[in-house]
Amino acid sequence: MGYCLQCGTKTRIEVPKGDNRERAVCPNCHYIHYENPKIICGSLVVSGDKILLCKRAIEPRYGYWTLPAGFMELDETLDQGAARETVEEAQALVINQKLYCIYNLPYLGQVYMLFRGELDGGYGAGDESLECGLYREDQIPWDELAFRSIRRTIEHYYADRKTGHFGLHVETLSRKFED
């Protein structure tokens, strides 16, 4: 943040009084610019023994498979955002949503919050998807999944499906690809 959002004065990087991190601070009006993590919300949409996947038509990871998800918008709840992203990316309605997976990605300044829900009707590729489809576990294109958070969510789902218990999964994903 090079210039103040309030008055346009060039900001300085400093630790404000009572804080413990460097922030962009305006020397004129004293406005402090806080940078906070972005929330990504999405849906693991289930239909029978299959899940709905979308092939990305946008960067990052163009051409790779994902669950419908994206940045939460102002004036919506997490589940509303997940449902909206499902409509936008897969032209699908999701019902009976329950929070299922939370992934902290501190190195990206993001938090992923994915819901598990049921497909209500049909589906099709939205503007951000090249194609969409329903896949059984043995059909998942594991080597073509866009993000670790998506892979982990699908792995959790199929492990939980075997036990019949769908708890809340919370993880922190590091820059390393081992986790």
C-alpha positions as CSV (number, residue, x, y, z in Angstrom):
1,M,0.0,0.0,0.0
2,G,1.9,3.0,-1.2
3,Y,-0.7,5.7,-0.7
4,C,-3.3,6.2,2.0
5,L,-6.8,5.0,1.1
6,Q,-8.3,7.9,3.1
7,C,-6.3,11.0,2.0
8,G,-3.9,9.8,-0.7
9,T,-0.7,10.7,1.2
10,K,2.3,8.5,0.7
11,T,2.3,5.9,3.5
12,R,5.2,4.7,5.7
13,I,5.9,1.2,6.9
14,E,6.0,1.1,10.6
15,V,4.7,-0.8,13.7
16,P,1.8,1.3,15.0
17,K,1.5,2.0,18.7
18,G,0.0,-1.0,20.5
19,D,0.6,-3.3,17.5
20,N,3.2,-6.0,16.8
21,R,3.5,-6.0,13.0
22,E,4.6,-3.6,10.4
23,R,1.8,-1.9,8.6
24,A,1.3,0.9,6.0
25,V,0.5,4.0,8.1
26,C,-0.4,7.4,6.8
27,P,1.7,10.2,8.4
28,N,-1.0,12.7,7.6
29,C,-4.3,11.3,8.8
30,H,-2.8,8.3,10.7
31,Y,-5.0,5.7,8.9
32,I,-3.6,2.2,9.3
33,H,-3.9,-0.1,6.3
34,Y,-4.5,-3.7,7.5
35,E,-3.9,-6.6,5.1
36,N,-5.9,-9.6,6.1
37,P,-6.3,-13.1,4.6
38,K,-8.8,-13.7,1.8
39,I,-11.5,-16.3,2.3
40,I,-12.2,-18.8,-0.4
41,C,-15.5,-20.7,-0.1
42,G,-16.6,-23.6,-2.2
43,S,-18.5,-26.8,-2.4
44,L,-17.9,-30.5,-2.5
45,V,-21.1,-31.4,-4.4
46,V,-22.2,-35.0,-4.1
47,S,-24.6,-37.0,-6.3
48,G,-24.9,-40.7,-5.3
49,D,-21.3,-42.1,-5.3
50,K,-20.0,-39.3,-7.5
51,I,-18.6,-35.8,-6.9
52,L,-18.9,-32.7,-9.2
53,L,-15.6,-31.5,-10.6
54,C,-14.9,-28.4,-12.8
55,K,-12.0,-28.0,-15.3
56,R,-10.7,-24.5,-14.8
57,A,-11.0,-22.0,-17.7
58,I,-9.0,-19.3,-15.8
59,E,-5.6,-18.9,-14.2
60,P,-4.2,-20.0,-11.9
61,R,-4.0,-23.6,-13.0
62,Y,-5.9,-23.3,-16.2
63,G,-7.0,-26.7,-17.5
64,Y,-6.8,-28.4,-14.1
65,W,-9.7,-29.9,-12.2
66,T,-11.2,-28.4,-9.1
67,L,-14.2,-28.2,-6.9
68,P,-16.4,-25.1,-7.5
69,A,-14.9,-22.4,-5.2
70,G,-13.8,-18.8,-5.2
71,F,-13.4,-15.7,-3.2
72,M,-16.1,-14.8,-0.7
73,E,-17.9,-11.5,-1.5
74,L,-19.0,-8.8,0.8
75,D,-22.6,-9.1,2.0
76,E,-22.8,-12.9,1.8
77,T,-22.3,-15.7,4.2
78,L,-19.8,-18.5,3.7
79,D,-22.5,-21.0,2.6
80,Q,-24.1,-18.4,0.3
81,G,-20.7,-17.8,-1.3
82,A,-20.1,-21.5,-1.7
83,A,-23.5,-21.9,-3.3
84,R,-22.9,-18.9,-5.6
85,E,-19.6,-20.2,-6.8
86,T,-21.2,-23.6,-7.5
87,V,-23.8,-21.8,-9.7
88,E,-21.2,-19.6,-11.4
89,E,-18.7,-22.4,-12.1
90,A,-20.9,-25.5,-12.6
91,Q,-24.4,-24.1,-13.2
92,A,-25.5,-26.3,-10.4
93,L,-27.6,-25.9,-7.2
94,V,-26.3,-27.4,-4.0
95,I,-28.5,-28.2,-1.0
96,N,-28.0,-29.5,2.5
97,Q,-24.6,-27.8,2.8
98,K,-22.5,-28.5,5.9
99,L,-19.0,-27.0,6.6
100,Y,-16.6,-29.8,5.8
101,C,-13.0,-28.7,5.4
102,I,-11.0,-25.6,6.5
103,Y,-7.5,-25.0,5.2
104,N,-5.2,-22.4,6.5
105,L,-2.7,-21.2,3.8
106,P,-0.7,-18.6,5.7
107,Y,2.0,-18.3,3.0
108,L,-0.7,-17.1,0.5
109,G,-2.8,-15.2,3.0
110,Q,-5.8,-17.4,2.3
111,V,-8.3,-19.5,4.2
112,Y,-10.3,-22.2,2.3
113,M,-13.7,-23.1,3.7
114,L,-15.4,-25.9,1.8
115,F,-18.9,-27.3,2.3
116,R,-20.2,-30.7,1.6
117,G,-23.6,-30.8,0.0
118,E,-25.9,-32.5,-2.5
119,L,-26.5,-31.8,-6.1
120,D,-30.1,-30.5,-6.8
121,G,-30.7,-31.0,-10.5
122,G,-28.4,-30.7,-13.4
123,Y,-25.1,-29.0,-14.0
124,G,-23.0,-27.5,-16.9
125,A,-19.9,-25.5,-17.4
126,G,-20.1,-21.9,-16.3
127,D,-17.9,-19.1,-17.6
128,E,-14.9,-20.1,-15.4
129,S,-15.0,-23.8,-16.4
130,L,-14.0,-25.6,-19.6
131,E,-16.2,-28.6,-18.6
132,C,-17.8,-30.1,-15.6
133,G,-18.6,-33.7,-14.7
134,L,-19.6,-36.2,-12.0
135,Y,-16.8,-38.6,-11.1
136,R,-16.6,-41.7,-8.9
137,E,-13.5,-42.2,-6.8
138,D,-11.8,-44.4,-9.4
139,Q,-12.4,-41.8,-12.1
140,I,-10.9,-38.8,-10.3
141,P,-8.1,-37.2,-12.3
142,W,-5.8,-37.1,-9.3
143,D,-2.7,-35.9,-11.2
144,E,-4.7,-33.1,-12.7
145,L,-6.2,-31.5,-9.6
146,A,-5.5,-27.8,-9.4
147,F,-4.8,-27.3,-5.7
148,R,-3.7,-29.3,-2.6
149,S,-6.8,-28.1,-0.7
150,I,-9.0,-29.7,-3.3
151,R,-7.1,-32.9,-3.3
152,R,-7.2,-33.1,0.5
153,T,-11.0,-32.4,0.5
154,I,-11.6,-35.2,-2.0
155,E,-9.3,-37.6,0.0
156,H,-11.2,-36.7,3.2
157,Y,-14.5,-37.3,1.5
158,Y,-13.7,-40.8,0.3
159,A,-12.1,-41.8,3.6
160,D,-15.2,-40.5,5.5
161,R,-17.6,-42.2,3.1
162,K,-16.1,-45.6,4.0
163,T,-16.7,-45.0,7.7
164,G,-20.0,-43.1,7.3
165,H,-18.7,-40.3,9.6
166,F,-18.3,-36.9,8.1
167,G,-16.5,-34.7,10.6
168,L,-15.0,-31.2,10.2
169,H,-11.4,-31.3,8.9
170,V,-9.1,-28.4,9.7
171,E,-5.5,-28.3,8.4
172,T,-2.7,-25.9,7.7
173,L,-1.0,-26.4,4.4
174,S,2.6,-25.2,4.1
175,R,4.5,-24.2,1.0
176,K,5.9,-27.7,0.9
177,F,4.0,-30.3,-1.2
178,E,4.5,-33.2,1.2
179,D,1.4,-32.4,3.3
